[in-house]
Amino acid sequence: MVGMSAFLAAVRREPVPHTPVWFMRQAGRSLPEYRKIRAGTGMLESCRTPDLVTEITLQPVRRYGVDAAIFFSDIVVPVAAVGVPIDIKAGVGPVLDEPVRTAADVAAIRDLTPEDVPYITEAVRQLVGELGDTPLIGFAGAPFTLASYLVEGGPSRSYTNTKALMYGAPDIWHALCAKLAGIARVFLEVQIAAGARTVQLFDSWAGALSEADYRRYAMPHSAAVLDGLTVPRIHFGVGTGHMLEAIAEAGADVVGVDWRTPLDVASARLGAGYAVQGNLDSIVPFAPVEVIEREVRRVLAEGAKAPGHVFNLGHGVMPDTDPDALKRIVDLVHEN
């Protein structure tokens, strides 16, 4: 059927002509055309340049024939837009010279308005015009993950400062997360208003929490981002296999599952009300062709047990992935 999207059908748990597939971080460093067009332009500047965002978002759609485009941005773009002096350092990630750790620091962060991010509206509108029947997925970082960057001042393995604030000053912690939830929600609403057909909330570091701590310190704020949005919602975290039910309850139509939990197991735990997304190990594309084919078929078989399945990796595309391997995966998913 002309205009029918397998991706949108799958996220709604409706019958699909084929299993839809897209990849987290499909637009990015694994593509030579991306490295070429980004040369000499910083990450935040790239995210604020609509023509560049449009081209980068379209590159993997052209190359791979994926069933959805993911809006090219970064989780700290809306935080920077309200004046937080955060930067993205190549090879490191988001960094902040003066971390946010006091009530005064939190109070200094203002709310986001659509007028703060006109380049997002423009880029999404351009993309929707270019993409035609291919849906655009809107993008935002979840409050816990955003807060961890602001409190740590950069990436962390232990989240020592984050958890110390969370446990030791819960009033400051909840105020910070509530502020970030409002920012993330407006960021998604801007994308939806401009034409995004689905959104994904990335809670990359939520797996650092126990389920009890997630429910107490993170889940209410993610729920505030996702509740009542007018498009289907994908909710994804890394290392969250121990609390998939909570990830779903926070607000999801589709639960992203990382590579550690089989999709049939995840779906059995979640029940009939949720589609699943995932979950090929991001290192499998480096394996021999026969291994790639075996693993893709395994994920498809496990995903077929769910009410809806969007094929994806269990985390983002690794920077040195061979694009031809990803194209092979897309073709294999579409053929099965």
TORKOLRO-872012 format. One line per field, with one value per residue: residue in one letter; x, y, z of N, C-alpha, C, O in turn; residue number from 1. Coordinates in steps of 0.02 Angstrom, whole numbers. Layout:
BEGIN
res = (A	...)
neast = (X	...)
nnorth = (Y	...)
nup = (Z	...)
caeast = (X	...)
canorth = (Y	...)
caup = (Z	...)
ceast = (X	...)
cnorth = (Y	...)
cup = (Z	...)
oeast = (X	...)
onorth = (Y	...)
oup = (Z	...)
n = (NUM	...)
***
This chain:
BEGIN
res = (M	V	G	M	S	A	F	L	A	A	V	R	R	E	P	V	P	H	T	P	V	W	F	M	R	Q	A	G	R	S	L	P	E	Y	R	K	I	R	A	G	T	G	M	L	E	S	C	R	T	P	D	L	V	T	E	I	T	L	Q	P	V	R	R	Y	G	V	D	A	A	I	F	F	S	D	I	V	V	P	V	A	A	V	G	V	P	I	D	I	K	A	G	V	G	P	V	L	D	E	P	V	R	T	A	A	D	V	A	A	I	R	D	L	T	P	E	D	V	P	Y	I	T	E	A	V	R	Q	L	V	G	E	L	G	D	T	P	L	I	G	F	A	G	A	P	F	T	L	A	S	Y	L	V	E	G	G	P	S	R	S	Y	T	N	T	K	A	L	M	Y	G	A	P	D	I	W	H	A	L	C	A	K	L	A	G	I	A	R	V	F	L	E	V	Q	I	A	A	G	A	R	T	V	Q	L	F	D	S	W	A	G	A	L	S	E	A	D	Y	R	R	Y	A	M	P	H	S	A	A	V	L	D	G	L	T	V	P	R	I	H	F	G	V	G	T	G	H	M	L	E	A	I	A	E	A	G	A	D	V	V	G	V	D	W	R	T	P	L	D	V	A	S	A	R	L	G	A	G	Y	A	V	Q	G	N	L	D	S	I	V	P	F	A	P	V	E	V	I	E	R	E	V	R	R	V	L	A	E	G	A	K	A	P	G	H	V	F	N	L	G	H	G	V	M	P	D	T	D	P	D	A	L	K	R	I	V	D	L	V	H	E	N)
neast = (42	31	114	101	177	289	359	281	166	216	254	133	83	21	-22	117	200	330	464	508	658	783	928	999	1103	1124	1149	1298	1467	1507	1485	1563	1521	1462	1571	1641	1553	1541	1666	1772	1669	1594	1506	1390	1367	1340	1218	1138	1119	1011	1014	1123	1088	977	1035	1126	1038	967	1063	1089	964	957	1069	1050	915	829	683	644	690	805	806	942	1036	1087	1086	1113	1082	958	982	1096	1036	962	1056	1148	1318	1376	1476	1520	1645	1753	1776	1762	1636	1489	1537	1558	1618	1587	1504	1330	1268	1207	1064	1054	1122	1034	919	963	950	851	683	645	591	495	545	678	739	733	798	780	644	645	734	668	551	604	658	544	482	574	581	463	364	437	449	493	587	577	688	760	851	836	785	865	985	1027	1042	1147	1257	1264	1286	1401	1488	1534	1558	1540	1592	1557	1463	1471	1461	1335	1250	1280	1224	1091	1056	1097	1049	905	803	864	906	782	726	815	798	663	665	743	660	553	620	661	537	477	569	543	408	419	479	379	273	324	323	375	346	351	428	585	644	796	872	1012	1098	1024	1031	1124	1060	971	814	724	780	775	636	607	692	707	607	481	512	546	422	352	403	355	217	59	100	74	108	170	278	445	548	704	841	1009	1073	961	889	849	743	640	502	475	531	440	321	348	316	283	259	331	461	630	755	908	1055	1070	958	848	727	604	593	593	474	379	384	340	213	56	34	138	253	416	587	739	868	1003	1170	1287	1414	1405	1396	1532	1569	1595	1503	1414	1391	1331	1212	1154	1134	1050	936	904	869	759	672	651	596	478	391	336	205	230	371	515	658	824	985	1060	1114	1195	1259	1426	1571	1668	1604	1571	1487	1432	1403	1295	1203	1185	1122	1000	943	930	841	727	701	660)
nnorth = (-60	108	233	170	136	23	35	126	49	-61	-2	28	-94	-163	-264	-298	-268	-308	-339	-190	-88	10	100	144	286	283	385	459	439	320	331	378	488	566	600	678	788	843	888	1000	1066	1095	988	1041	1156	1095	1033	1142	1189	1191	1144	1059	966	910	849	758	677	617	542	401	348	356	275	150	115	110	97	206	372	444	589	695	746	799	746	853	969	1045	1085	1164	1263	1336	1406	1341	1316	1207	1095	994	885	819	646	635	682	762	902	999	1138	1190	1099	1057	1066	1122	1199	1329	1321	1241	1323	1422	1374	1398	1378	1292	1363	1355	1457	1462	1366	1379	1326	1191	1170	1215	1123	999	1020	1036	907	822	859	811	675	610	467	404	390	513	503	584	654	644	666	577	635	581	538	657	736	668	700	838	846	770	836	785	633	478	332	279	362	432	564	598	501	528	656	625	532	604	735	742	834	936	856	808	930	970	866	881	1006	974	880	958	1034	934	885	995	1005	886	910	1018	956	864	950	1004	897	768	593	496	475	454	424	433	351	336	303	248	118	113	119	37	-53	-6	118	180	190	279	393	427	381	456	577	547	501	621	683	602	574	585	631	658	568	400	325	283	205	195	118	84	-67	-97	-211	-269	-196	-177	-172	-59	40	32	68	200	268	220	157	75	-26	-7	-129	-182	-276	-378	-446	-567	-538	-607	-648	-524	-471	-561	-530	-397	-397	-388	-257	-184	-148	-205	-152	-182	-310	-326	-362	-231	-259	-366	-332	-329	-457	-615	-642	-752	-765	-644	-659	-769	-717	-607	-674	-744	-639	-588	-698	-705	-579	-593	-651	-550	-423	-321	-277	-186	-192	-168	-114	-166	-61	92	117	69	175	133	42	-55	15	-64	-184	-149	-117	-243	-305	-233	-270	-408	-414	-359	-456	-566)
nup = (0	-47	40	160	314	375	492	573	584	657	780	828	852	750	602	492	333	321	439	515	511	588	643	798	812	675	588	575	636	575	441	291	216	313	396	307	279	405	434	516	579	733	852	921	844	722	753	761	636	512	375	376	476	413	298	359	433	329	261	305	274	136	104	167	159	267	377	451	497	610	705	687	819	982	1153	1238	1173	1195	1326	1316	1242	1333	1397	1480	1507	1421	1326	1184	1174	1055	1047	1183	1238	1310	1407	1555	1633	1759	1864	1901	2056	2168	2250	2205	2084	2011	2010	1927	1800	1662	1594	1440	1287	1133	1053	1084	1008	861	753	765	738	604	544	564	491	361	345	353	237	143	170	137	134	232	403	528	675	826	951	1113	1267	1421	1586	1696	1633	1572	1688	1749	1669	1692	1829	1850	1767	1651	1553	1645	1736	1857	1916	2034	2091	2045	2106	2238	2255	2226	2328	2442	2438	2404	2377	2300	2195	2140	2102	2003	1908	1879	1817	1704	1645	1602	1506	1414	1375	1308	1205	1134	1102	1014	905	872	838	722	638	670	681	777	938	1024	1184	1258	1385	1424	1531	1633	1676	1776	1893	2027	2016	2113	2150	2025	2008	2111	2097	1962	1870	1890	1829	1697	1660	1665	1553	1450	1464	1391	1265	1089	993	951	1074	1102	1219	1287	1368	1420	1485	1561	1582	1701	1742	1649	1653	1729	1648	1543	1610	1640	1529	1377	1213	1141	1196	1207	1199	1263	1206	1295	1344	1284	1156	1156	1287	1352	1299	1348	1482	1479	1422	1327	1293	1239	1109	1054	1034	951	941	910	947	950	905	821	680	645	629	536	382	386	522	553	480	546	676	651	606	721	811	741	750	888	909	839	926	998	1017	928	830	808	719	775	833	989	1054	1007	837	814	798	701	620	474	341	240	301	383	284	229	336	344	221	240	349	288	194	264)
caeast = (0	70	109	100	242	297	382	225	123	246	252	62	67	-24	12	169	220	395	489	544	724	825	983	1021	1165	1134	1179	1356	1538	1520	1475	1613	1489	1452	1635	1659	1512	1551	1736	1782	1610	1582	1443	1333	1355	1307	1149	1101	1121	959	1033	1170	1048	936	1078	1152	982	948	1117	1078	902	977	1118	1029	845	795	612	633	747	810	827	1011	1043	1123	1043	1126	1064	910	1013	1138	992	938	1112	1196	1380	1399	1504	1531	1714	1763	1809	1747	1565	1469	1577	1535	1672	1561	1446	1269	1264	1174	998	1063	1140	972	876	990	932	784	643	652	532	507	584	749	766	701	834	752	582	662	765	617	507	641	664	480	471	619	575	404	329	480	436	548	584	604	744	778	882	794	810	919	1047	1047	1065	1212	1309	1269	1313	1470	1530	1556	1542	1563	1581	1531	1408	1480	1432	1263	1215	1289	1173	1027	1043	1113	1009	852	764	900	904	716	717	854	766	600	684	765	602	518	660	658	469	468	611	505	347	439	489	313	235	353	309	401	290	364	486	621	678	857	897	1071	1134	977	1051	1167	1017	928	744	693	805	748	567	604	731	710	546	430	533	537	349	332	421	320	144	13	124	23	134	197	339	495	586	762	897	1061	1082	899	853	821	686	604	432	474	542	376	272	365	286	309	221	384	516	694	787	977	1073	1079	895	814	665	546	592	571	403	339	380	305	142	29	24	199	299	486	636	807	918	1065	1231	1319	1477	1392	1415	1603	1578	1587	1435	1369	1373	1283	1148	1126	1112	991	878	886	834	694	630	632	552	413	347	309	149	258	444	557	727	874	1039	1047	1139	1207	1309	1494	1599	1707	1564	1570	1418	1407	1375	1229	1159	1170	1074	935	916	912	779	672	687	633)
canorth = (0	169	275	130	131	-37	59	152	-8	-102	32	26	-165	-182	-308	-264	-303	-337	-310	-128	-85	69	90	200	315	266	445	476	430	260	347	424	550	605	629	730	848	871	909	1069	1094	1065	951	1084	1198	1052	1021	1205	1208	1148	1109	1005	916	876	805	703	631	582	500	330	328	344	222	84	99	96	112	267	417	471	659	704	797	773	756	916	1028	1090	1112	1220	1315	1379	1444	1302	1319	1139	1086	924	878	760	590	634	689	825	923	1060	1157	1201	1054	1080	1026	1157	1225	1390	1299	1218	1381	1463	1345	1421	1333	1297	1381	1342	1512	1449	1316	1386	1284	1124	1173	1220	1060	947	1034	1018	835	792	871	769	603	580	418	378	429	541	492	638	631	682	629	574	677	551	539	728	758	638	740	904	839	745	881	748	561	445	260	260	408	445	629	594	463	563	708	591	506	651	797	723	893	967	808	808	995	968	820	912	1058	941	848	1010	1051	878	880	1048	986	837	941	1059	910	836	1003	1015	840	702	547	455	502	408	452	395	355	295	281	227	52	121	120	-20	-37	34	186	207	210	335	453	441	365	509	631	522	501	690	697	560	569	626	652	642	518	342	339	230	221	151	128	32	-102	-91	-275	-286	-152	-161	-155	11	80	33	106	271	298	189	113	29	-28	-26	-180	-188	-342	-428	-481	-589	-501	-646	-645	-456	-462	-601	-491	-333	-410	-374	-185	-150	-173	-203	-129	-207	-293	-357	-335	-182	-286	-418	-311	-340	-529	-642	-637	-806	-751	-589	-687	-811	-675	-569	-720	-758	-580	-586	-751	-685	-521	-614	-671	-489	-395	-278	-278	-143	-217	-117	-139	-162	5	129	95	86	223	103	-9	-53	28	-119	-234	-125	-125	-315	-319	-205	-312	-472	-404	-348	-517	-619)
caup = (0	-51	100	222	347	417	558	611	600	710	845	850	861	694	554	452	271	338	501	502	540	587	690	839	786	604	559	617	617	534	370	264	194	374	416	258	285	472	443	534	612	799	858	937	785	672	773	756	565	484	313	395	511	363	258	400	449	267	234	313	240	67	96	192	147	331	379	488	507	678	701	708	870	1040	1211	1274	1132	1227	1387	1293	1215	1388	1424	1519	1467	1408	1259	1165	1153	1012	1080	1255	1249	1341	1465	1588	1678	1827	1871	1935	2118	2223	2235	2165	2016	1979	2000	1872	1735	1645	1554	1368	1246	1061	1024	1096	961	795	706	770	698	533	521	561	433	300	341	338	165	104	186	107	175	285	463	566	747	866	993	1173	1322	1481	1641	1735	1595	1567	1754	1764	1636	1724	1897	1846	1727	1591	1557	1706	1741	1923	1934	2105	2110	2030	2158	2302	2257	2226	2395	2496	2434	2357	2356	2245	2140	2107	2070	1941	1860	1857	1769	1643	1615	1566	1447	1367	1347	1258	1148	1095	1075	957	849	852	805	656	594	690	686	836	974	1067	1242	1272	1453	1412	1591	1686	1700	1835	1952	2043	1997	2166	2143	1963	2020	2158	2080	1890	1833	1888	1785	1629	1649	1651	1483	1400	1473	1351	1199	1039	946	986	1113	1112	1279	1284	1413	1416	1548	1599	1580	1767	1759	1588	1669	1752	1588	1507	1649	1639	1469	1317	1170	1120	1243	1178	1239	1241	1179	1349	1359	1223	1145	1176	1361	1368	1281	1395	1544	1469	1407	1260	1281	1217	1058	1075	984	961	991	887	978	905	880	771	612	633	624	468	353	409	591	549	457	599	731	629	605	791	837	708	777	955	903	811	982	1028	979	877	835	766	723	788	873	1061	1073	945	789	834	749	647	586	401	318	199	347	402	226	225	389	323	167	270	388	242	156	308)
ceast = (44	59	106	170	244	318	323	175	151	242	181	38	14	14	60	183	288	417	527	610	752	878	994	1092	1178	1163	1239	1420	1552	1514	1529	1583	1474	1517	1656	1619	1521	1621	1740	1724	1598	1514	1384	1316	1319	1233	1105	1097	1072	979	1079	1132	1007	978	1103	1098	963	1000	1105	1014	917	1020	1090	958	808	724	595	697	746	839	898	1016	1086	1081	1054	1107	1013	937	1057	1095	964	996	1159	1261	1412	1425	1512	1601	1722	1802	1796	1672	1549	1512	1553	1588	1649	1497	1389	1259	1229	1105	1003	1081	1077	927	899	973	860	748	657	586	547	550	659	780	733	734	809	687	597	690	713	571	541	643	599	463	513	605	514	370	372	471	500	536	615	649	751	811	837	826	868	986	1072	1076	1135	1268	1319	1302	1386	1517	1556	1536	1572	1551	1546	1471	1411	1447	1357	1226	1222	1237	1104	1008	1049	1073	952	809	798	897	837	702	754	819	700	613	703	708	562	554	655	589	457	508	575	442	361	447	423	273	260	346	339	342	293	420	520	655	736	877	960	1101	1088	995	1098	1127	985	857	711	716	780	676	562	634	728	643	494	447	529	463	324	349	372	244	106	40	78	47	160	265	381	537	642	814	946	1068	1020	857	821	760	647	531	427	486	477	326	285	335	316	254	267	439	579	730	860	993	1075	1017	862	745	603	538	566	497	357	332	337	230	120	25	83	232	370	530	704	818	983	1124	1267	1385	1466	1408	1489	1618	1574	1514	1389	1348	1321	1214	1115	1098	1052	929	856	846	764	646	606	583	482	365	314	249	170	333	474	629	775	934	1020	1077	1155	1259	1379	1527	1635	1671	1568	1499	1390	1376	1305	1179	1138	1117	1004	904	892	847	720	653	652	564)
cnorth = (62	210	236	125	69	-17	83	97	-49	-67	34	-45	-187	-228	-268	-303	-336	-307	-246	-126	-14	57	153	221	293	325	464	449	368	274	396	490	596	639	685	794	882	900	984	1102	1058	1033	996	1129	1158	1043	1083	1230	1165	1110	1050	948	875	826	745	652	588	532	425	304	313	281	154	65	80	122	175	307	439	541	666	762	767	789	823	978	1072	1120	1172	1279	1361	1411	1406	1297	1250	1135	1011	918	813	707	585	633	755	840	991	1078	1166	1158	1085	1036	1060	1181	1288	1373	1278	1277	1424	1436	1365	1368	1344	1320	1365	1396	1504	1404	1320	1341	1212	1121	1173	1155	1005	958	1017	943	801	801	825	694	570	531	388	420	455	529	552	610	676	636	632	613	646	556	611	752	730	677	807	899	816	795	847	675	531	370	240	303	425	510	630	560	496	619	678	566	558	715	785	783	928	921	812	875	997	925	848	967	1026	905	899	1030	996	873	934	1032	935	868	985	1014	880	889	1015	954	773	656	501	491	445	447	405	404	311	265	257	159	55	118	52	-2	7	107	219	232	271	399	472	435	422	564	609	520	571	711	664	560	615	652	624	593	458	357	276	251	170	170	71	-1	-102	-155	-294	-245	-131	-141	-83	59	87	77	180	306	269	155	58	32	-50	-73	-187	-262	-396	-471	-503	-555	-541	-646	-576	-447	-501	-564	-429	-343	-381	-300	-148	-186	-170	-180	-158	-270	-330	-323	-290	-206	-339	-395	-319	-414	-552	-643	-690	-796	-695	-616	-729	-768	-633	-613	-737	-701	-575	-638	-733	-627	-539	-636	-610	-464	-348	-278	-231	-168	-159	-151	-134	-100	39	96	116	128	190	44	0	-40	-28	-174	-214	-131	-197	-333	-294	-251	-379	-467	-397	-411	-570	-602)
cup = (0	12	165	250	391	487	601	629	658	778	872	860	811	646	509	388	278	404	484	538	535	641	732	817	713	565	603	589	576	459	346	242	254	394	370	270	353	481	459	569	678	804	872	878	731	688	768	684	527	420	327	430	461	323	298	417	389	244	244	281	167	60	113	173	211	331	418	491	580	674	727	757	925	1101	1246	1234	1167	1292	1369	1271	1270	1425	1469	1478	1458	1337	1247	1138	1114	1050	1154	1267	1282	1403	1490	1640	1750	1835	1910	1997	2175	2201	2192	2092	1977	1963	1942	1804	1719	1603	1480	1336	1174	1028	1035	1043	892	743	708	728	624	506	515	501	367	291	322	264	121	112	153	155	231	348	496	640	782	921	1054	1223	1383	1538	1680	1698	1586	1633	1769	1730	1671	1793	1896	1812	1664	1599	1621	1701	1806	1945	2008	2127	2099	2087	2227	2309	2264	2296	2450	2497	2385	2334	2297	2183	2103	2073	2003	1889	1834	1805	1702	1607	1574	1502	1394	1335	1294	1195	1104	1064	1014	895	825	814	734	610	613	705	748	874	1013	1123	1260	1345	1457	1475	1647	1714	1759	1899	1964	2021	2050	2161	2079	1976	2065	2129	2006	1855	1833	1838	1712	1611	1632	1580	1435	1405	1426	1285	1145	986	984	1016	1119	1172	1284	1336	1406	1485	1592	1598	1646	1784	1697	1602	1691	1693	1548	1544	1648	1579	1407	1279	1144	1172	1206	1226	1216	1225	1232	1361	1294	1217	1166	1252	1383	1356	1328	1462	1537	1456	1341	1244	1252	1158	1086	1017	1002	921	974	921	928	876	826	699	595	620	551	447	381	481	594	531	512	656	713	630	676	821	806	737	848	954	878	866	1014	987	923	885	785	774	731	819	947	1093	1007	900	814	779	690	614	510	378	276	242	369	345	218	276	370	270	194	310	342	203	198	336)
oeast = (89	3	109	217	205	297	317	145	114	228	170	-21	-31	76	46	180	302	391	573	619	745	873	998	1135	1236	1198	1230	1428	1605	1536	1539	1615	1474	1519	1685	1648	1510	1634	1716	1728	1592	1469	1333	1258	1274	1191	1044	1075	1089	962	1075	1144	1003	959	1102	1110	945	983	1110	1009	893	1008	1104	941	762	706	537	752	693	891	912	1003	1119	1044	1010	1114	1023	916	1056	1113	945	987	1206	1258	1466	1398	1511	1616	1702	1853	1816	1646	1590	1523	1531	1602	1686	1443	1399	1244	1221	1089	962	1058	1068	899	858	981	814	779	678	533	605	586	699	841	707	702	815	678	566	672	713	553	510	631	599	435	490	615	514	350	346	484	553	481	673	648	747	802	805	886	915	1036	1132	1128	1176	1322	1375	1340	1427	1577	1596	1500	1622	1506	1511	1433	1359	1409	1319	1177	1177	1209	1063	953	1011	1063	949	782	764	886	835	669	728	812	682	576	682	707	539	522	645	583	431	485	578	426	321	425	413	243	221	361	330	293	243	455	489	690	726	896	960	1127	1111	976	1111	1155	974	841	675	675	765	658	516	605	746	624	464	403	512	443	280	315	351	210	120	7	48	11	170	305	357	559	630	829	927	1070	1025	797	771	727	624	503	379	454	461	292	239	327	369	207	245	462	581	735	872	949	1080	1022	848	711	554	482	523	461	304	279	301	189	160	14	79	237	382	512	724	782	1013	1128	1277	1411	1512	1433	1508	1674	1552	1468	1331	1293	1272	1164	1054	1043	1007	876	796	794	716	587	548	536	434	304	267	243	132	358	461	657	768	933	971	1067	1131	1297	1389	1512	1634	1702	1567	1454	1329	1328	1260	1121	1080	1072	955	845	839	805	667	595	619	536)
onorth = (69	219	265	110	63	-48	62	98	-68	-100	41	-56	-226	-231	-211	-365	-386	-256	-247	-159	19	10	209	178	287	315	482	437	363	234	449	543	657	698	735	849	942	934	1026	1161	997	1049	991	1140	1183	1046	1079	1286	1108	1052	998	890	814	769	689	592	530	483	387	246	263	240	105	6	39	164	196	280	452	551	646	820	716	838	847	1034	1133	1175	1223	1337	1417	1440	1436	1275	1236	1167	971	945	760	720	536	588	801	797	1033	1039	1152	1180	1132	977	1029	1182	1299	1406	1294	1281	1460	1472	1351	1320	1398	1298	1360	1382	1535	1404	1270	1319	1175	1075	1137	1133	967	911	988	917	757	756	803	655	510	551	352	480	424	542	569	550	737	575	682	624	681	576	624	785	764	686	829	943	839	796	876	658	555	347	190	282	432	512	660	586	493	629	702	578	558	745	815	782	947	944	817	877	1023	946	839	973	1050	901	884	1041	1011	859	919	1043	940	854	988	1031	873	873	1034	958	725	676	472	532	396	497	346	460	258	210	247	143	3	114	13	56	54	153	278	287	312	453	529	477	435	595	650	536	579	752	694	549	675	693	571	579	463	396	223	308	110	228	15	33	-106	-154	-330	-257	-74	-97	-48	111	141	118	220	367	290	127	3	86	-105	-60	-196	-305	-455	-526	-460	-544	-512	-645	-571	-419	-477	-567	-411	-302	-352	-282	-88	-248	-137	-187	-158	-284	-361	-261	-309	-177	-355	-436	-317	-432	-513	-644	-676	-816	-699	-600	-724	-782	-623	-592	-744	-712	-559	-624	-745	-625	-504	-639	-618	-482	-336	-279	-235	-165	-107	-212	-102	-88	16	53	174	119	217	1	57	-80	-39	-207	-256	-148	-212	-373	-330	-268	-404	-511	-426	-419	-614	-642)
oup = (42	35	219	213	438	536	658	683	703	828	933	875	827	649	490	389	244	425	444	589	483	680	705	806	693	515	661	529	546	419	375	248	247	408	392	270	359	531	421	587	679	764	838	863	698	644	769	671	510	413	295	415	466	314	274	416	396	210	196	262	140	15	78	171	210	289	419	489	609	642	784	740	915	1102	1281	1259	1170	1312	1403	1279	1257	1479	1495	1421	1483	1292	1293	1084	1136	1081	1186	1301	1281	1445	1451	1686	1797	1815	1949	1991	2228	2142	2148	2046	1919	1908	1912	1754	1757	1578	1459	1357	1154	980	1001	1034	867	696	659	689	585	451	466	466	323	236	279	232	69	65	143	209	273	347	492	665	769	935	1050	1222	1397	1540	1696	1727	1592	1635	1799	1760	1680	1812	1935	1825	1627	1646	1647	1666	1808	1989	2041	2176	2138	2113	2268	2363	2303	2321	2498	2549	2331	2279	2249	2127	2041	2021	1954	1831	1776	1756	1649	1546	1519	1450	1335	1275	1240	1139	1042	1006	968	840	764	763	690	551	576	736	768	845	1031	1110	1274	1365	1487	1474	1703	1771	1791	1954	1917	2011	2032	2167	2079	1956	2058	2136	1989	1814	1781	1808	1669	1555	1590	1550	1386	1355	1422	1253	1154	938	1045	989	1139	1176	1285	1347	1387	1536	1653	1611	1647	1835	1692	1569	1673	1689	1523	1513	1654	1579	1386	1308	1129	1190	1178	1286	1157	1231	1215	1388	1252	1266	1190	1278	1427	1398	1347	1494	1584	1477	1303	1186	1242	1158	1137	959	1060	872	1018	924	870	829	789	660	536	601	508	489	397	500	631	563	522	680	754	653	689	853	841	748	865	993	893	854	1054	928	876	942	725	828	698	831	964	1152	955	922	833	720	634	584	486	392	275	221	374	355	201	262	378	274	174	306	355	183	172	373)
n = (1	2	3	4	5	6	7	8	9	10	11	12	13	14	15	16	17	18	19	20	21	22	23	24	25	26	27	28	29	30	31	32	33	34	35	36	37	38	39	40	41	42	43	44	45	46	47	48	49	50	51	52	53	54	55	56	57	58	59	60	61	62	63	64	65	66	67	68	69	70	71	72	73	74	75	76	77	78	79	80	81	82	83	84	85	86	87	88	89	90	91	92	93	94	95	96	97	98	99	100	101	102	103	104	105	106	107	108	109	110	111	112	113	114	115	116	117	118	119	120	121	122	123	124	125	126	127	128	129	130	131	132	133	134	135	136	137	138	139	140	141	142	143	144	145	146	147	148	149	150	151	152	153	154	155	156	157	158	159	160	161	162	163	164	165	166	167	168	169	170	171	172	173	174	175	176	177	178	179	180	181	182	183	184	185	186	187	188	189	190	191	192	193	194	195	196	197	198	199	200	201	202	203	204	205	206	207	208	209	210	211	212	213	214	215	216	217	218	219	220	221	222	223	224	225	226	227	228	229	230	231	232	233	234	235	236	237	238	239	240	241	242	243	244	245	246	247	248	249	250	251	252	253	254	255	256	257	258	259	260	261	262	263	264	265	266	267	268	269	270	271	272	273	274	275	276	277	278	279	280	281	282	283	284	285	286	287	288	289	290	291	292	293	294	295	296	297	298	299	300	301	302	303	304	305	306	307	308	309	310	311	312	313	314	315	316	317	318	319	320	321	322	323	324	325	326	327	328	329	330	331	332	333	334	335	336)
***
